[in-house]
């Protein structure tokens, strides 16, 4: 599970993806404004990181920095090799 560089965004959940090929990480923007946050992975770093959606399908590939809306939820799909 990643560590975040902001106290205003928290990991609200993490679970294996339904297809068993990734880790789904849900982020919550705990402040009232949008926040860019960098993810720092302990141990194995994901080979690919995607913003997620309700179907857990990978969308466009991103780096280790994401923006989470104030009081909003964000979903990430982290694929490991």
PDB file of N, CA, C and O in Angstrom:
ATOM      1  N   UNK A   1       0.850  -1.170   0.000  1.00  0.00           N
ATOM      2  CA  UNK A   1       0.000   0.000   0.000  1.00  0.00           C
ATOM      3  C   UNK A   1       0.900   1.238   0.000  1.00  0.00           C
ATOM      4  O   UNK A   1       1.941   1.258   0.656  1.00  0.00           O
ATOM      5  N   UNK A   2       0.491   2.261  -0.736  1.00  0.00           N
ATOM      6  CA  UNK A   2       1.356   3.448  -0.823  1.00  0.00           C
ATOM      7  C   UNK A   2       1.245   4.340   0.411  1.00  0.00           C
ATOM      8  O   UNK A   2       0.238   4.349   1.119  1.00  0.00           O
ATOM      9  N   UNK A   3       2.320   5.088   0.638  1.00  0.00           N
ATOM     10  CA  UNK A   3       2.291   6.180   1.598  1.00  0.00           C
ATOM     11  C   UNK A   3       2.062   7.439   0.773  1.00  0.00           C
ATOM     12  O   UNK A   3       2.516   7.529  -0.368  1.00  0.00           O
ATOM     13  N   UNK A   4       1.359   8.410   1.345  1.00  0.00           N
ATOM     14  CA  UNK A   4       1.040   9.638   0.640  1.00  0.00           C
ATOM     15  C   UNK A   4       1.806  10.795   1.256  1.00  0.00           C
ATOM     16  O   UNK A   4       2.082  10.789   2.456  1.00  0.00           O
ATOM     17  N   UNK A   5       2.156  11.799   0.440  1.00  0.00           N
ATOM     18  CA  UNK A   5       2.928  12.934   0.951  1.00  0.00           C
ATOM     19  C   UNK A   5       2.049  14.093   1.403  1.00  0.00           C
ATOM     20  O   UNK A   5       2.525  15.223   1.514  1.00  0.00           O
ATOM     21  N   UNK A   6       0.773  13.826   1.664  1.00  0.00           N
ATOM     22  CA  UNK A   6      -0.143  14.868   2.120  1.00  0.00           C
ATOM     23  C   UNK A   6      -1.035  14.320   3.221  1.00  0.00           C
ATOM     24  O   UNK A   6      -1.545  13.204   3.122  1.00  0.00           O
ATOM     25  N   UNK A   7      -1.218  15.109   4.267  1.00  0.00           N
ATOM     26  CA  UNK A   7      -2.137  14.710   5.330  1.00  0.00           C
ATOM     27  C   UNK A   7      -3.589  14.982   4.948  1.00  0.00           C
ATOM     28  O   UNK A   7      -4.502  14.557   5.656  1.00  0.00           O
ATOM     29  N   UNK A   8      -3.811  15.686   3.835  1.00  0.00           N
ATOM     30  CA  UNK A   8      -5.157  16.035   3.400  1.00  0.00           C
ATOM     31  C   UNK A   8      -5.793  14.989   2.493  1.00  0.00           C
ATOM     32  O   UNK A   8      -6.961  15.114   2.125  1.00  0.00           O
ATOM     33  N   UNK A   9      -5.037  13.965   2.133  1.00  0.00           N
ATOM     34  CA  UNK A   9      -5.554  12.857   1.337  1.00  0.00           C
ATOM     35  C   UNK A   9      -5.205  11.574   2.079  1.00  0.00           C
ATOM     36  O   UNK A   9      -4.073  11.391   2.525  1.00  0.00           O
ATOM     37  N   UNK A  10      -6.187  10.692   2.207  1.00  0.00           N
ATOM     38  CA  UNK A  10      -5.964   9.438   2.935  1.00  0.00           C
ATOM     39  C   UNK A  10      -6.367   8.255   2.065  1.00  0.00           C
ATOM     40  O   UNK A  10      -7.227   8.373   1.192  1.00  0.00           O
ATOM     41  N   UNK A  11      -5.735   7.114   2.316  1.00  0.00           N
ATOM     42  CA  UNK A  11      -6.140   5.868   1.674  1.00  0.00           C
ATOM     43  C   UNK A  11      -7.359   5.371   2.437  1.00  0.00           C
ATOM     44  O   UNK A  11      -7.264   5.047   3.621  1.00  0.00           O
ATOM     45  N   UNK A  12      -8.494   5.311   1.770  1.00  0.00           N
ATOM     46  CA  UNK A  12      -9.718   4.881   2.450  1.00  0.00           C
ATOM     47  C   UNK A  12      -9.959   3.381   2.297  1.00  0.00           C
ATOM     48  O   UNK A  12     -10.690   2.790   3.092  1.00  0.00           O
ATOM     49  N   UNK A  13      -9.353   2.761   1.286  1.00  0.00           N
ATOM     50  CA  UNK A  13      -9.505   1.316   1.090  1.00  0.00           C
ATOM     51  C   UNK A  13      -8.432   0.825   0.128  1.00  0.00           C
ATOM     52  O   UNK A  13      -7.922   1.578  -0.702  1.00  0.00           O
ATOM     53  N   UNK A  14      -8.108  -0.437   0.257  1.00  0.00           N
ATOM     54  CA  UNK A  14      -7.211  -1.108  -0.685  1.00  0.00           C
ATOM     55  C   UNK A  14      -7.654  -2.562  -0.758  1.00  0.00           C
ATOM     56  O   UNK A  14      -7.935  -3.188   0.264  1.00  0.00           O
ATOM     57  N   UNK A  15      -7.714  -3.094  -1.977  1.00  0.00           N
ATOM     58  CA  UNK A  15      -8.159  -4.464  -2.152  1.00  0.00           C
ATOM     59  C   UNK A  15      -7.605  -5.015  -3.458  1.00  0.00           C
ATOM     60  O   UNK A  15      -7.249  -4.245  -4.350  1.00  0.00           O
ATOM     61  N   UNK A  16      -7.527  -6.337  -3.585  1.00  0.00           N
ATOM     62  CA  UNK A  16      -7.150  -6.905  -4.884  1.00  0.00           C
ATOM     63  C   UNK A  16      -8.242  -6.603  -5.907  1.00  0.00           C
ATOM     64  O   UNK A  16      -9.424  -6.561  -5.567  1.00  0.00           O
ATOM     65  N   UNK A  17      -7.845  -6.397  -7.146  1.00  0.00           N
ATOM     66  CA  UNK A  17      -8.829  -6.158  -8.208  1.00  0.00           C
ATOM     67  C   UNK A  17      -9.648  -7.429  -8.438  1.00  0.00           C
ATOM     68  O   UNK A  17      -9.212  -8.531  -8.104  1.00  0.00           O
ATOM     69  N   UNK A  18     -10.822  -7.261  -9.004  1.00  0.00           N
ATOM     70  CA  UNK A  18     -11.688  -8.410  -9.271  1.00  0.00           C
ATOM     71  C   UNK A  18     -11.039  -9.405 -10.225  1.00  0.00           C
ATOM     72  O   UNK A  18     -11.303 -10.604 -10.141  1.00  0.00           O
ATOM     73  N   UNK A  19     -10.184  -8.915 -11.140  1.00  0.00           N
ATOM     74  CA  UNK A  19      -9.514  -9.827 -12.076  1.00  0.00           C
ATOM     75  C   UNK A  19      -8.239 -10.430 -11.482  1.00  0.00           C
ATOM     76  O   UNK A  19      -7.593 -11.258 -12.125  1.00  0.00           O
ATOM     77  N   UNK A  20      -7.870 -10.026 -10.264  1.00  0.00           N
ATOM     78  CA  UNK A  20      -6.715 -10.604  -9.581  1.00  0.00           C
ATOM     79  C   UNK A  20      -5.364 -10.159 -10.103  1.00  0.00           C
ATOM     80  O   UNK A  20      -4.345 -10.739  -9.729  1.00  0.00           O
ATOM     81  N   UNK A  21      -5.325  -9.135 -10.964  1.00  0.00           N
ATOM     82  CA  UNK A  21      -4.059  -8.724 -11.567  1.00  0.00           C
ATOM     83  C   UNK A  21      -3.545  -7.384 -11.059  1.00  0.00           C
ATOM     84  O   UNK A  21      -2.544  -6.883 -11.571  1.00  0.00           O
ATOM     85  N   UNK A  22      -4.209  -6.786 -10.056  1.00  0.00           N
ATOM     86  CA  UNK A  22      -3.808  -5.459  -9.604  1.00  0.00           C
ATOM     87  C   UNK A  22      -4.296  -5.217  -8.177  1.00  0.00           C
ATOM     88  O   UNK A  22      -5.051  -6.006  -7.608  1.00  0.00           O
ATOM     89  N   UNK A  23      -3.840  -4.108  -7.629  1.00  0.00           N
ATOM     90  CA  UNK A  23      -4.313  -3.622  -6.341  1.00  0.00           C
ATOM     91  C   UNK A  23      -5.148  -2.381  -6.620  1.00  0.00           C
ATOM     92  O   UNK A  23      -4.690  -1.469  -7.308  1.00  0.00           O
ATOM     93  N   UNK A  24      -6.362  -2.336  -6.096  1.00  0.00           N
ATOM     94  CA  UNK A  24      -7.237  -1.174  -6.232  1.00  0.00           C
ATOM     95  C   UNK A  24      -7.094  -0.353  -4.956  1.00  0.00           C
ATOM     96  O   UNK A  24      -7.309  -0.859  -3.855  1.00  0.00           O
ATOM     97  N   UNK A  25      -6.729   0.921  -5.113  1.00  0.00           N
ATOM     98  CA  UNK A  25      -6.525   1.819  -3.972  1.00  0.00           C
ATOM     99  C   UNK A  25      -7.516   2.965  -4.097  1.00  0.00           C
ATOM    100  O   UNK A  25      -7.593   3.620  -5.136  1.00  0.00           O
ATOM    101  N   UNK A  26      -8.267   3.202  -3.039  1.00  0.00           N
ATOM    102  CA  UNK A  26      -9.222   4.306  -3.032  1.00  0.00           C
ATOM    103  C   UNK A  26      -8.684   5.413  -2.139  1.00  0.00           C
ATOM    104  O   UNK A  26      -8.261   5.166  -1.010  1.00  0.00           O
ATOM    105  N   UNK A  27      -8.707   6.633  -2.656  1.00  0.00           N
ATOM    106  CA  UNK A  27      -8.202   7.803  -1.943  1.00  0.00           C
ATOM    107  C   UNK A  27      -9.359   8.744  -1.630  1.00  0.00           C
ATOM    108  O   UNK A  27     -10.300   8.867  -2.413  1.00  0.00           O
ATOM    109  N   UNK A  28      -9.280   9.403  -0.485  1.00  0.00           N
ATOM    110  CA  UNK A  28     -10.298  10.367  -0.082  1.00  0.00           C
ATOM    111  C   UNK A  28      -9.640  11.709   0.162  1.00  0.00           C
ATOM    112  O   UNK A  28      -8.676  11.799   0.922  1.00  0.00           O
ATOM    113  N   UNK A  29     -10.153  12.758  -0.478  1.00  0.00           N
ATOM    114  CA  UNK A  29      -9.670  14.125  -0.264  1.00  0.00           C
ATOM    115  C   UNK A  29     -10.309  14.685   0.994  1.00  0.00           C
ATOM    116  O   UNK A  29     -11.449  15.147   0.954  1.00  0.00           O
ATOM    117  N   UNK A  30      -9.592  14.650   2.109  1.00  0.00           N
ATOM    118  CA  UNK A  30     -10.158  15.003   3.410  1.00  0.00           C
ATOM    119  C   UNK A  30     -10.258  16.504   3.648  1.00  0.00           C
ATOM    120  O   UNK A  30     -10.823  16.932   4.655  1.00  0.00           O
ATOM    121  N   UNK A  31      -9.720  17.306   2.741  1.00  0.00           N
ATOM    122  CA  UNK A  31      -9.854  18.754   2.897  1.00  0.00           C
ATOM    123  C   UNK A  31     -10.904  19.247   1.905  1.00  0.00           C
ATOM    124  O   UNK A  31     -11.365  18.478   1.061  1.00  0.00           O
ATOM    125  N   UNK A  32     -11.272  20.467   1.994  1.00  0.00           N
ATOM    126  CA  UNK A  32     -12.290  21.025   1.112  1.00  0.00           C
ATOM    127  C   UNK A  32     -11.780  21.453  -0.244  1.00  0.00           C
ATOM    128  O   UNK A  32     -12.561  21.966  -1.046  1.00  0.00           O
ATOM    129  N   UNK A  33     -10.498  21.265  -0.538  1.00  0.00           N
ATOM    130  CA  UNK A  33      -9.978  21.670  -1.838  1.00  0.00           C
ATOM    131  C   UNK A  33      -9.193  20.544  -2.497  1.00  0.00           C
ATOM    132  O   UNK A  33      -8.689  19.638  -1.833  1.00  0.00           O
ATOM    133  N   UNK A  34      -9.103  20.625  -3.820  1.00  0.00           N
ATOM    134  CA  UNK A  34      -8.348  19.635  -4.568  1.00  0.00           C
ATOM    135  C   UNK A  34      -6.895  19.602  -4.117  1.00  0.00           C
ATOM    136  O   UNK A  34      -6.328  20.629  -3.742  1.00  0.00           O
ATOM    137  N   UNK A  35      -6.311  18.438  -4.155  1.00  0.00           N
ATOM    138  CA  UNK A  35      -4.955  18.260  -3.632  1.00  0.00           C
ATOM    139  C   UNK A  35      -4.173  17.324  -4.540  1.00  0.00           C
ATOM    140  O   UNK A  35      -4.629  16.220  -4.837  1.00  0.00           O
ATOM    141  N   UNK A  36      -2.987  17.762  -4.987  1.00  0.00           N
ATOM    142  CA  UNK A  36      -2.070  16.860  -5.679  1.00  0.00           C
ATOM    143  C   UNK A  36      -1.322  16.079  -4.622  1.00  0.00           C
ATOM    144  O   UNK A  36      -0.879  16.640  -3.619  1.00  0.00           O
ATOM    145  N   UNK A  37      -1.184  14.804  -4.842  1.00  0.00           N
ATOM    146  CA  UNK A  37      -0.505  13.952  -3.870  1.00  0.00           C
ATOM    147  C   UNK A  37       0.417  12.991  -4.610  1.00  0.00           C
ATOM    148  O   UNK A  37       0.064  12.456  -5.662  1.00  0.00           O
ATOM    149  N   UNK A  38       1.596  12.781  -4.049  1.00  0.00           N
ATOM    150  CA  UNK A  38       2.536  11.801  -4.584  1.00  0.00           C
ATOM    151  C   UNK A  38       2.434  10.529  -3.768  1.00  0.00           C
ATOM    152  O   UNK A  38       2.287  10.565  -2.546  1.00  0.00           O
ATOM    153  N   UNK A  39       2.514   9.409  -4.459  1.00  0.00           N
ATOM    154  CA  UNK A  39       2.453   8.107  -3.808  1.00  0.00           C
ATOM    155  C   UNK A  39       3.859   7.538  -3.700  1.00  0.00           C
ATOM    156  O   UNK A  39       4.625   7.566  -4.663  1.00  0.00           O
ATOM    157  N   UNK A  40       4.188   7.029  -2.540  1.00  0.00           N
ATOM    158  CA  UNK A  40       5.488   6.408  -2.295  1.00  0.00           C
ATOM    159  C   UNK A  40       5.224   4.973  -1.861  1.00  0.00           C
ATOM    160  O   UNK A  40       4.565   4.721  -0.852  1.00  0.00           O
ATOM    161  N   UNK A  41       5.750   4.046  -2.641  1.00  0.00           N
ATOM    162  CA  UNK A  41       5.463   2.635  -2.411  1.00  0.00           C
ATOM    163  C   UNK A  41       6.552   1.990  -1.567  1.00  0.00           C
ATOM    164  O   UNK A  41       7.740   2.137  -1.853  1.00  0.00           O
ATOM    165  N   UNK A  42       6.146   1.287  -0.541  1.00  0.00           N
ATOM    166  CA  UNK A  42       7.089   0.493   0.268  1.00  0.00           C
ATOM    167  C   UNK A  42       7.256  -0.847  -0.434  1.00  0.00           C
ATOM    168  O   UNK A  42       6.287  -1.420  -0.933  1.00  0.00           O
ATOM    169  N   UNK A  43       8.466  -1.334  -0.471  1.00  0.00           N
ATOM    170  CA  UNK A  43       8.683  -2.631  -1.108  1.00  0.00           C
ATOM    171  C   UNK A  43       8.550  -2.531  -2.612  1.00  0.00           C
ATOM    172  O   UNK A  43       9.151  -1.662  -3.244  1.00  0.00           O
ATOM    173  N   UNK A  44       7.761  -3.423  -3.178  1.00  0.00           N
ATOM    174  CA  UNK A  44       7.610  -3.491  -4.632  1.00  0.00           C
ATOM    175  C   UNK A  44       6.820  -2.293  -5.168  1.00  0.00           C
ATOM    176  O   UNK A  44       5.748  -1.957  -4.664  1.00  0.00           O
ATOM    177  N   UNK A  45       7.367  -1.672  -6.183  1.00  0.00           N
ATOM    178  CA  UNK A  45       6.741  -0.529  -6.858  1.00  0.00           C
ATOM    179  C   UNK A  45       5.895  -1.077  -8.009  1.00  0.00           C
ATOM    180  O   UNK A  45       6.332  -2.006  -8.689  1.00  0.00           O
ATOM    181  N   UNK A  46       4.698  -0.533  -8.249  1.00  0.00           N
ATOM    182  CA  UNK A  46       3.891  -1.048  -9.360  1.00  0.00           C
ATOM    183  C   UNK A  46       4.560  -0.790 -10.707  1.00  0.00           C
ATOM    184  O   UNK A  46       5.199   0.241 -10.917  1.00  0.00           O
ATOM    185  N   UNK A  47       4.396  -1.748 -11.610  1.00  0.00           N
ATOM    186  CA  UNK A  47       4.926  -1.607 -12.966  1.00  0.00           C
ATOM    187  C   UNK A  47       4.107  -0.584 -13.749  1.00  0.00           C
ATOM    188  O   UNK A  47       4.640   0.138 -14.591  1.00  0.00           O
ATOM    189  N   UNK A  48       2.811  -0.531 -13.462  1.00  0.00           N
ATOM    190  CA  UNK A  48       1.912   0.399 -14.140  1.00  0.00           C
ATOM    191  C   UNK A  48       0.890   0.912 -13.131  1.00  0.00           C
ATOM    192  O   UNK A  48       0.447   0.174 -12.251  1.00  0.00           O
ATOM    193  N   UNK A  49       0.519   2.188 -13.269  1.00  0.00           N
ATOM    194  CA  UNK A  49      -0.460   2.810 -12.386  1.00  0.00           C
ATOM    195  C   UNK A  49      -1.477   3.545 -13.252  1.00  0.00           C
ATOM    196  O   UNK A  49      -1.108   4.327 -14.128  1.00  0.00           O
ATOM    197  N   UNK A  50      -2.751   3.291 -13.003  1.00  0.00           N
ATOM    198  CA  UNK A  50      -3.835   3.870 -13.795  1.00  0.00           C
ATOM    199  C   UNK A  50      -4.867   4.486 -12.871  1.00  0.00           C
ATOM    200  O   UNK A  50      -5.068   3.999 -11.758  1.00  0.00           O
ATOM    201  N   UNK A  51      -5.537   5.569 -13.319  1.00  0.00           N
ATOM    202  CA  UNK A  51      -6.735   5.977 -12.591  1.00  0.00           C
ATOM    203  C   UNK A  51      -7.776   4.885 -12.801  1.00  0.00           C
ATOM    204  O   UNK A  51      -7.830   4.279 -13.871  1.00  0.00           O
ATOM    205  N   UNK A  52      -8.580   4.637 -11.818  1.00  0.00           N
ATOM    206  CA  UNK A  52      -9.558   3.564 -11.921  1.00  0.00           C
ATOM    207  C   UNK A  52     -10.964   4.099 -12.102  1.00  0.00           C
ATOM    208  O   UNK A  52     -11.204   5.306 -12.067  1.00  0.00           O
ATOM    209  N   UNK A  53     -11.876   3.181 -12.294  1.00  0.00           N
ATOM    210  CA  UNK A  53     -13.295   3.511 -12.377  1.00  0.00           C
ATOM    211  C   UNK A  53     -14.071   2.387 -11.696  1.00  0.00           C
ATOM    212  O   UNK A  53     -13.471   1.466 -11.142  1.00  0.00           O
ATOM    213  N   UNK A  54     -15.379   2.457 -11.734  1.00  0.00           N
ATOM    214  CA  UNK A  54     -16.205   1.473 -11.039  1.00  0.00           C
ATOM    215  C   UNK A  54     -15.990   0.056 -11.552  1.00  0.00           C
ATOM    216  O   UNK A  54     -16.163  -0.903 -10.799  1.00  0.00           O
ATOM    217  N   UNK A  55     -15.617  -0.094 -12.817  1.00  0.00           N
ATOM    218  CA  UNK A  55     -15.401  -1.433 -13.376  1.00  0.00           C
ATOM    219  C   UNK A  55     -13.985  -1.937 -13.130  1.00  0.00           C
ATOM    220  O   UNK A  55     -13.665  -3.070 -13.490  1.00  0.00           O
ATOM    221  N   UNK A  56     -13.132  -1.112 -12.521  1.00  0.00           N
ATOM    222  CA  UNK A  56     -11.729  -1.439 -12.215  1.00  0.00           C
ATOM    223  C   UNK A  56     -10.876  -1.634 -13.465  1.00  0.00           C
ATOM    224  O   UNK A  56      -9.768  -2.162 -13.374  1.00  0.00           O
ATOM    225  N   UNK A  57     -11.369  -1.219 -14.621  1.00  0.00           N
ATOM    226  CA  UNK A  57     -10.595  -1.332 -15.859  1.00  0.00           C
ATOM    227  C   UNK A  57      -9.519  -0.261 -15.880  1.00  0.00           C
ATOM    228  O   UNK A  57      -9.751   0.856 -15.416  1.00  0.00           O
ATOM    229  N   UNK A  58      -8.328  -0.587 -16.421  1.00  0.00           N
ATOM    230  CA  UNK A  58      -7.281   0.427 -16.513  1.00  0.00           C
ATOM    231  C   UNK A  58      -7.639   1.494 -17.544  1.00  0.00           C
ATOM    232  O   UNK A  58      -8.133   1.189 -18.629  1.00  0.00           O
ATOM    233  N   UNK A  59      -7.385   2.730 -17.188  1.00  0.00           N
ATOM    234  CA  UNK A  59      -7.601   3.850 -18.108  1.00  0.00           C
ATOM    235  C   UNK A  59      -6.222   4.304 -18.583  1.00  0.00           C
ATOM    236  O   UNK A  59      -5.340   3.458 -18.736  1.00  0.00           O
ATOM    237  N   UNK A  60      -5.996   5.571 -18.820  1.00  0.00           N
ATOM    238  CA  UNK A  60      -4.692   6.042 -19.288  1.00  0.00           C
ATOM    239  C   UNK A  60      -3.648   5.930 -18.165  1.00  0.00           C
ATOM    240  O   UNK A  60      -3.937   6.220 -17.004  1.00  0.00           O
ATOM    241  N   UNK A  61      -2.462   5.516 -18.524  1.00  0.00           N
ATOM    242  CA  UNK A  61      -1.381   5.322 -17.554  1.00  0.00           C
ATOM    243  C   UNK A  61      -0.970   6.664 -16.942  1.00  0.00           C
ATOM    244  O   UNK A  61      -0.928   7.681 -17.634  1.00  0.00           O
ATOM    245  N   UNK A  62      -0.669   6.658 -15.639  1.00  0.00           N
ATOM    246  CA  UNK A  62      -0.222   7.862 -14.938  1.00  0.00           C
ATOM    247  C   UNK A  62       1.064   7.561 -14.183  1.00  0.00           C
ATOM    248  O   UNK A  62       1.489   6.411 -14.075  1.00  0.00           O
ATOM    249  N   UNK A  63       1.674   8.625 -13.662  1.00  0.00           N
ATOM    250  CA  UNK A  63       2.858   8.476 -12.822  1.00  0.00           C
ATOM    251  C   UNK A  63       2.416   8.368 -11.364  1.00  0.00           C
ATOM    252  O   UNK A  63       1.249   8.087 -11.091  1.00  0.00           O
ATOM    253  N   UNK A  64       3.326   8.586 -10.438  1.00  0.00           N
ATOM    254  CA  UNK A  64       3.031   8.444  -9.016  1.00  0.00           C
ATOM    255  C   UNK A  64       2.445   9.706  -8.393  1.00  0.00           C
ATOM    256  O   UNK A  64       2.486   9.861  -7.173  1.00  0.00           O
ATOM    257  N   UNK A  65       1.903  10.608  -9.203  1.00  0.00           N
ATOM    258  CA  UNK A  65       1.271  11.813  -8.668  1.00  0.00           C
ATOM    259  C   UNK A  65      -0.140  11.906  -9.224  1.00  0.00           C
ATOM    260  O   UNK A  65      -0.355  11.799 -10.431  1.00  0.00           O
ATOM    261  N   UNK A  66      -1.108  12.109  -8.317  1.00  0.00           N
ATOM    262  CA  UNK A  66      -2.505  12.206  -8.723  1.00  0.00           C
ATOM    263  C   UNK A  66      -3.158  13.404  -8.030  1.00  0.00           C
ATOM    264  O   UNK A  66      -2.653  13.892  -7.019  1.00  0.00           O
ATOM    265  N   UNK A  67      -4.261  13.865  -8.569  1.00  0.00           N
ATOM    266  CA  UNK A  67      -5.039  14.938  -7.951  1.00  0.00           C
ATOM    267  C   UNK A  67      -6.347  14.341  -7.447  1.00  0.00           C
ATOM    268  O   UNK A  67      -7.041  13.621  -8.165  1.00  0.00           O
ATOM    269  N   UNK A  68      -6.663  14.657  -6.196  1.00  0.00           N
ATOM    270  CA  UNK A  68      -7.903  14.188  -5.587  1.00  0.00           C
ATOM    271  C   UNK A  68      -8.727  15.420  -5.238  1.00  0.00           C
ATOM    272  O   UNK A  68      -8.221  16.352  -4.612  1.00  0.00           O
ATOM    273  N   UNK A  69      -9.990  15.426  -5.638  1.00  0.00           N
ATOM    274  CA  UNK A  69     -10.882  16.560  -5.375  1.00  0.00           C
ATOM    275  C   UNK A  69     -11.167  16.694  -3.887  1.00  0.00           C
ATOM    276  O   UNK A  69     -11.162  15.708  -3.150  1.00  0.00           O
ATOM    277  N   UNK A  70     -11.415  17.924  -3.454  1.00  0.00           N
ATOM    278  CA  UNK A  70     -11.781  18.165  -2.066  1.00  0.00           C
ATOM    279  C   UNK A  70     -13.045  17.408  -1.699  1.00  0.00           C
ATOM    280  O   UNK A  70     -14.057  17.520  -2.392  1.00  0.00           O
ATOM    281  N   UNK A  71     -13.003  16.653  -0.641  1.00  0.00           N
ATOM    282  CA  UNK A  71     -14.095  15.779  -0.184  1.00  0.00           C
ATOM    283  C   UNK A  71     -14.479  14.762  -1.252  1.00  0.00           C
ATOM    284  O   UNK A  71     -15.577  14.207  -1.216  1.00  0.00           O
ATOM    285  N   UNK A  72     -13.586  14.519  -2.193  1.00  0.00           N
ATOM    286  CA  UNK A  72     -13.864  13.576  -3.275  1.00  0.00           C
ATOM    287  C   UNK A  72     -13.135  12.265  -3.092  1.00  0.00           C
ATOM    288  O   UNK A  72     -12.246  12.141  -2.249  1.00  0.00           O
ATOM    289  N   UNK A  73     -13.521  11.293  -3.890  1.00  0.00           N
ATOM    290  CA  UNK A  73     -12.892   9.986  -3.903  1.00  0.00           C
ATOM    291  C   UNK A  73     -12.147   9.796  -5.211  1.00  0.00           C
ATOM    292  O   UNK A  73     -12.602  10.236  -6.267  1.00  0.00           O
ATOM    293  N   UNK A  74     -11.013   9.148  -5.135  1.00  0.00           N
ATOM    294  CA  UNK A  74     -10.253   8.788  -6.322  1.00  0.00           C
ATOM    295  C   UNK A  74      -9.918   7.305  -6.242  1.00  0.00           C
ATOM    296  O   UNK A  74      -9.723   6.764  -5.154  1.00  0.00           O
ATOM    297  N   UNK A  75      -9.853   6.657  -7.387  1.00  0.00           N
ATOM    298  CA  UNK A  75      -9.536   5.236  -7.445  1.00  0.00           C
ATOM    299  C   UNK A  75      -8.315   5.046  -8.321  1.00  0.00           C
ATOM    300  O   UNK A  75      -8.211   5.633  -9.398  1.00  0.00           O
ATOM    301  N   UNK A  76      -7.398   4.225  -7.856  1.00  0.00           N
ATOM    302  CA  UNK A  76      -6.189   3.894  -8.614  1.00  0.00           C
ATOM    303  C   UNK A  76      -6.116   2.383  -8.820  1.00  0.00           C
ATOM    304  O   UNK A  76      -6.549   1.604  -7.971  1.00  0.00           O
ATOM    305  N   UNK A  77      -5.571   1.992  -9.941  1.00  0.00           N
ATOM    306  CA  UNK A  77      -5.304   0.584 -10.229  1.00  0.00           C
ATOM    307  C   UNK A  77      -3.798   0.446 -10.357  1.00  0.00           C
ATOM    308  O   UNK A  77      -3.200   0.997 -11.281  1.00  0.00           O
ATOM    309  N   UNK A  78      -3.181  -0.281  -9.442  1.00  0.00           N
ATOM    310  CA  UNK A  78      -1.735  -0.503  -9.448  1.00  0.00           C
ATOM    311  C   UNK A  78      -1.452  -1.930  -9.882  1.00  0.00           C
ATOM    312  O   UNK A  78      -1.841  -2.881  -9.203  1.00  0.00           O
ATOM    313  N   UNK A  79      -0.770  -2.081 -11.018  1.00  0.00           N
ATOM    314  CA  UNK A  79      -0.435  -3.409 -11.541  1.00  0.00           C
ATOM    315  C   UNK A  79       1.018  -3.726 -11.250  1.00  0.00           C
ATOM    316  O   UNK A  79       1.910  -2.934 -11.552  1.00  0.00           O
ATOM    317  N   UNK A  80       1.244  -4.869 -10.673  1.00  0.00           N
ATOM    318  CA  UNK A  80       2.583  -5.328 -10.309  1.00  0.00           C
ATOM    319  C   UNK A  80       2.986  -6.476 -11.214  1.00  0.00           C
ATOM    320  O   UNK A  80       2.134  -7.177 -11.759  1.00  0.00           O
ATOM    321  N   UNK A  81       4.299  -6.664 -11.372  1.00  0.00           N
ATOM    322  CA  UNK A  81       4.784  -7.802 -12.177  1.00  0.00           C
ATOM    323  C   UNK A  81       5.383  -8.832 -11.278  1.00  0.00           C
ATOM    324  O   UNK A  81       5.850  -9.868 -11.751  1.00  0.00           O
TER     325      UNK A  81
END
